[in-house]
Amino acid sequence: SLLVLGGAGAVAPVALAPPGSFVAGSVRGMKTNRAAAKRFRVKGNGKIKRARAGRQHNTGYLTRKRKNHLGHSTGIKGKKIEKRIRRLIGAL
């Protein structure tokens, strides 16, 4: 994009970095994806944990055992998916 400097119509091209990208010379690196940070946590052993889906509503027909199992967290299956999530939550 272009940034207009001065009132005489002087136009100087300014390269703007895309949001969330690394900007040279700044202390900040990638921005944390806040939606992902609320859903995933890094455990003490370095693995990523997540909550299981399917326990919010429409659980009247589920057995007690099934609902209890849905209450426990689980890990991430797949190295590429885990790498993508690590990048989003800033846990590289």
C-alpha positions in Angstrom: 0.0 0.0 0.0 1.0 3.6 -0.4 1.4 6.2 2.3 1.0 9.9 1.4 3.6 12.1 3.0 3.2 15.9 3.0 0.5 17.9 1.4 2.1 18.5 -2.0 1.1 15.1 -3.3 4.4 13.4 -2.5 3.8 9.7 -2.4 6.4 7.3 -1.0 5.9 3.5 -1.3 5.8 1.9 2.2 5.9 -1.9 2.4 3.4 -3.0 5.1 3.9 -6.4 6.6 0.8 -8.7 6.7 -0.8 -8.8 10.1 0.7 -11.4 12.4 4.0 -11.7 10.5 7.5 -11.1 11.7 8.7 -7.6 11.4 12.5 -7.1 11.3 13.8 -4.9 14.0 10.9 -5.4 16.3 10.9 -7.4 19.5 7.7 -9.1 18.6 7.6 -12.3 16.4 4.4 -14.0 15.3 1.2 -13.1 17.0 -0.5 -15.8 19.0 -3.8 -16.9 17.6 -6.1 -16.3 20.5 -8.8 -18.7 19.4 -6.3 -21.5 19.2 -4.7 -20.5 22.6 -8.0 -20.9 24.3 -8.5 -24.4 22.9 -5.0 -26.0 23.2 -2.5 -26.2 26.0 1.1 -27.4 26.2 1.6 -30.2 28.8 4.7 -30.5 31.0 6.1 -33.1 28.7 5.8 -30.8 25.7 2.8 -32.5 24.1 -0.3 -30.5 23.2 -3.6 -31.4 24.8 -7.1 -30.5 23.7 -10.7 -31.1 24.9 -12.9 -33.6 23.4 -16.0 -32.5 21.4 -19.5 -33.6 21.9 -20.3 -32.9 25.5 -22.0 -29.5 25.3 -25.6 -30.5 24.4 -27.8 -33.4 23.1 -26.1 -35.7 25.6 -29.4 -37.2 27.0 -29.1 -40.4 25.0 -25.4 -40.9 25.9 -24.4 -43.4 28.6 -22.8 -42.1 31.7 -19.6 -43.8 30.7 -19.5 -42.1 27.3 -20.1 -38.7 28.8 -17.4 -39.2 31.4 -14.9 -40.2 28.7 -15.8 -37.1 26.8 -14.8 -35.0 29.8 -11.2 -36.1 29.7 -8.7 -34.3 27.5 -6.7 -36.0 24.8 -3.7 -35.3 22.6 -3.2 -34.3 19.0 -2.9 -37.0 16.4 -0.7 -36.2 13.5 2.6 -34.5 13.4 1.7 -32.0 10.7 -1.4 -30.9 12.6 0.5 -30.6 15.8 3.2 -28.5 14.1 0.5 -26.2 12.7 -1.1 -25.8 16.2 2.3 -25.1 17.8 2.8 -22.3 15.3 -0.6 -20.8 16.1 -0.2 -20.8 19.8 3.5 -19.8 19.8 4.8 -22.9 21.3 7.6 -23.8 18.9 
